[in-house]
Amino acid sequence: MVGAGPAPGLHGVAALRCGRFELPLTRPLLMGVLNVTPDSFSDGGRFLDPQAAIAYGRELLAQGADIVDVGAESTRPGALPVSEADEIDRLAPVVQALVRDGHPVSVDTRRPAVMRRVLEWGADMINDVGGFCSDEAVRAVRGGAAACCVMHMRGDPLTMQQAPVYRDVVGEVRAVLQSRVQALLEAGVDRARIVVDPGIGFGKTLSHNLQLLAALPVLAADGYPVLVGVSRKSMIGALTGRGPHERLAGSLAAMLAAVARGARIVRVHDVAASRDALTVWESIGRTQSWDASTSAPTV
């Protein structure tokens, strides 16, 4: 039932193997967004300074983030790529400091060379918006214990929102995710390390995004934890008419709808508010219902 929380046993793994950590999936995990870029859509340039980024990463953890996701290349629609060297330079001080702090650190990158470098620094997850679409990317993560988030994106950030078309968005996205998961499995990646993400806003229209969110139980049924990122995205703006920094209420609503439909990890900008919303939602879901006619609890 929507609102009552995911059914026990819905997911194929009980815990995510995430580098140095085993993260239980008995409750939704919060992934806090940390962009060390000059041009991300919601906070571009705010954390380009390494010390500011490190401090904010620690703040996200203090607010209740289970994982901090660090990205050094904007993947907003229309974004231009950065050089591999610039991406590594931006990531180095931030990832290394947060890893030393002893908390789960994810890195949002689609470059195999960057994946290899951050794994050398001790990153616990690779969040690949390209979905490990190349053999080189698969080889970069096949050893070790880092979690691998396989995200669906049609095209690339520069072109992905130029009139995306699907005949069956749910079926096509699911097929691509299954194909890339299979490539990781065949390379020797433990299934307990794998996460899938339908890529809300990455080469999809508003209608596509809504269809994918409604169909999350279909993706969850494949047995891999589903990660969903809807925080502050354009779909929230399209539905509410609000700008990126006015989308908290819509983002929380979309997050809870995703969790109700099987998402086990949610990628968010507003960690404290998201933690509060999940706490209240889960508490209601765990409470037995009451029969108003008798004022007695019913099982």
Buried (B, 14 or more C-beta within 10 A) or exposed (E): EEEBBBEEEBBBBEBBBBBBBEBEBEBBBBBBBBBBBEBBBBBBEBBBBBEEBBEBBBBBBEBBBBBBBBBBBBBBBEBEBBEBEEBBBBBBBBBBBBBEEEBBBBBBBBBBBBBBBBBEBBBBBBBBBBBBBBEEBBBBBBEEBBBBBBBBBBEBBEEBBEEBEBEEBBEBBBEBBBEBBEBBEEBEBEEBBBBBBBBBBBBBBEEBBBBBBEBBBBBBBBBBBBBBBBBBBBBBBBBBEBEBEEBBEBBBBBBBBBBBBBBBBBBBBBBBBBBBBBEEBBEEBEEEEEEEEEEEEEE
